[in-house]
Amino acid sequence: MNYDRGMKKWRPFASMPEQYTGLQEVINKQAELPQPLLTEEQMEQINFTLIEALHTNKQVYLTYYKNGQNITDTGFIQFVDSLGDLFIFIDEVFELKNKMRLSELIDVRFV
């Protein structure tokens, strides 16, 4: 008799996908970071760096907060609206326009 054909192999953690999803959510929640609070001086420095990068078309490293994580991207600033809390960033890898809020920024540095 060939038992391979009709029987599924027992996989203890894959047997209840809802439980696996729930565990993954708990793990992800534990890995989340709170959004850092910036001083007035840090926010001014970020603003000056953004404006300089916009006018000189220099490439920058952007570190921003999104969904409980600090994310770093490299690219170019295309537009800055300090009053509207908005800027547009073109990433280096996919050359996509990303519209972001200035309040999400943690750090901006020249490459």
FENBEL-V906313 format. One record per residue. N is the residue number from 1. SS is DSSP state (~ for helix, > for strand, _ for the rest). PSI is psi in radians with two decimals (none if undefined). D_FIRST is the distance of its C-alpha to the first C-alpha in Angstrom with 1 decimal. Layout:
BEGIN
n=N ss=SS psi=PSI d_first=D_FIRST
n=N ss=SS psi=PSI d_first=D_FIRST
END
This chain:
BEGIN
n=1 ss=_ psi=2.45 d_first=0.0
n=2 ss=_ psi=1.88 d_first=3.7
n=3 ss=_ psi=-0.17 d_first=6.2
n=4 ss=_ psi=-0.70 d_first=9.1
n=5 ss=_ psi=-0.82 d_first=9.9
n=6 ss=_ psi=-0.15 d_first=10.9
n=7 ss=_ psi=2.47 d_first=12.2
n=8 ss=_ psi=2.53 d_first=15.5
n=9 ss=_ psi=2.39 d_first=16.7
n=10 ss=_ psi=2.20 d_first=19.3
n=11 ss=_ psi=1.84 d_first=22.8
n=12 ss=_ psi=-0.67 d_first=25.5
n=13 ss=_ psi=-0.27 d_first=28.5
n=14 ss=_ psi=-0.05 d_first=27.1
n=15 ss=_ psi=-0.44 d_first=25.8
n=16 ss=_ psi=1.50 d_first=29.4
n=17 ss=~ psi=-0.54 d_first=31.2
n=18 ss=~ psi=-0.70 d_first=34.4
n=19 ss=~ psi=-0.73 d_first=34.6
n=20 ss=~ psi=-0.76 d_first=34.0
n=21 ss=~ psi=-0.75 d_first=36.8
n=22 ss=~ psi=-0.72 d_first=39.1
n=23 ss=~ psi=-0.71 d_first=38.6
n=24 ss=~ psi=-0.67 d_first=39.4
n=25 ss=~ psi=-0.71 d_first=42.5
n=26 ss=~ psi=-0.75 d_first=43.7
n=27 ss=~ psi=-0.76 d_first=43.3
n=28 ss=~ psi=-0.69 d_first=45.1
n=29 ss=~ psi=-0.67 d_first=47.9
n=30 ss=~ psi=-0.49 d_first=48.4
n=31 ss=~ psi=-0.17 d_first=48.8
n=32 ss=_ psi=2.52 d_first=51.5
n=33 ss=_ psi=2.55 d_first=55.0
n=34 ss=_ psi=2.64 d_first=58.2
n=35 ss=_ psi=2.21 d_first=60.4
n=36 ss=_ psi=2.50 d_first=63.1
n=37 ss=_ psi=2.22 d_first=66.7
n=38 ss=_ psi=2.59 d_first=69.1
n=39 ss=_ psi=2.90 d_first=72.7
n=40 ss=~ psi=-0.69 d_first=75.4
n=41 ss=~ psi=-0.73 d_first=76.1
n=42 ss=~ psi=-0.72 d_first=72.4
n=43 ss=~ psi=-0.69 d_first=72.3
n=44 ss=~ psi=-0.73 d_first=75.5
n=45 ss=~ psi=-0.74 d_first=74.2
n=46 ss=~ psi=-0.78 d_first=71.1
n=47 ss=~ psi=-0.79 d_first=73.3
n=48 ss=~ psi=-0.74 d_first=75.6
n=49 ss=~ psi=-0.72 d_first=72.8
n=50 ss=~ psi=-0.80 d_first=71.2
n=51 ss=~ psi=-0.75 d_first=74.6
n=52 ss=~ psi=-0.74 d_first=75.2
n=53 ss=~ psi=-0.62 d_first=71.8
n=54 ss=~ psi=-0.80 d_first=72.5
n=55 ss=~ psi=-0.51 d_first=75.9
n=56 ss=~ psi=-0.12 d_first=75.0
n=57 ss=_ psi=0.64 d_first=71.5
n=58 ss=_ psi=2.57 d_first=70.2
n=59 ss=_ psi=2.50 d_first=66.5
n=60 ss=> psi=2.74 d_first=65.6
n=61 ss=> psi=2.18 d_first=62.8
n=62 ss=> psi=2.25 d_first=62.2
n=63 ss=> psi=2.17 d_first=60.6
n=64 ss=> psi=2.83 d_first=60.0
n=65 ss=> psi=2.23 d_first=58.3
n=66 ss=> psi=2.23 d_first=55.5
n=67 ss=_ psi=0.77 d_first=52.9
n=68 ss=_ psi=0.21 d_first=53.5
n=69 ss=> psi=2.63 d_first=53.4
n=70 ss=> psi=2.12 d_first=56.0
n=71 ss=> psi=2.41 d_first=55.3
n=72 ss=> psi=2.28 d_first=57.2
n=73 ss=> psi=2.79 d_first=57.7
n=74 ss=> psi=2.41 d_first=60.0
n=75 ss=> psi=-2.68 d_first=62.1
n=76 ss=> psi=2.51 d_first=65.4
n=77 ss=> psi=2.27 d_first=67.4
n=78 ss=> psi=-0.51 d_first=68.5
n=79 ss=> psi=2.46 d_first=70.2
n=80 ss=> psi=2.25 d_first=71.4
n=81 ss=> psi=1.61 d_first=72.8
n=82 ss=_ psi=-0.69 d_first=73.8
n=83 ss=_ psi=-0.61 d_first=75.3
n=84 ss=_ psi=0.05 d_first=72.2
n=85 ss=_ psi=0.85 d_first=69.8
n=86 ss=> psi=2.52 d_first=68.0
n=87 ss=> psi=2.76 d_first=67.3
n=88 ss=> psi=2.28 d_first=65.3
n=89 ss=> psi=2.29 d_first=63.4
n=90 ss=> psi=2.00 d_first=61.9
n=91 ss=> psi=2.64 d_first=59.0
n=92 ss=_ psi=-0.64 d_first=58.9
n=93 ss=_ psi=-0.98 d_first=55.2
n=94 ss=_ psi=-0.10 d_first=54.7
n=95 ss=_ psi=0.71 d_first=58.4
n=96 ss=_ psi=2.54 d_first=57.8
n=97 ss=> psi=2.24 d_first=60.6
n=98 ss=> psi=2.11 d_first=59.8
n=99 ss=> psi=2.16 d_first=62.2
n=100 ss=> psi=2.82 d_first=62.4
n=101 ss=_ psi=2.43 d_first=64.6
n=102 ss=~ psi=-0.54 d_first=67.0
n=103 ss=~ psi=-0.26 d_first=66.2
n=104 ss=~ psi=-0.29 d_first=62.7
n=105 ss=> psi=2.42 d_first=64.0
n=106 ss=> psi=-0.67 d_first=64.0
n=107 ss=> psi=2.58 d_first=65.4
n=108 ss=> psi=2.21 d_first=66.6
n=109 ss=> psi=2.63 d_first=67.4
n=110 ss=> psi=2.54 d_first=68.3
n=111 ss=_ psi=none d_first=65.9
END
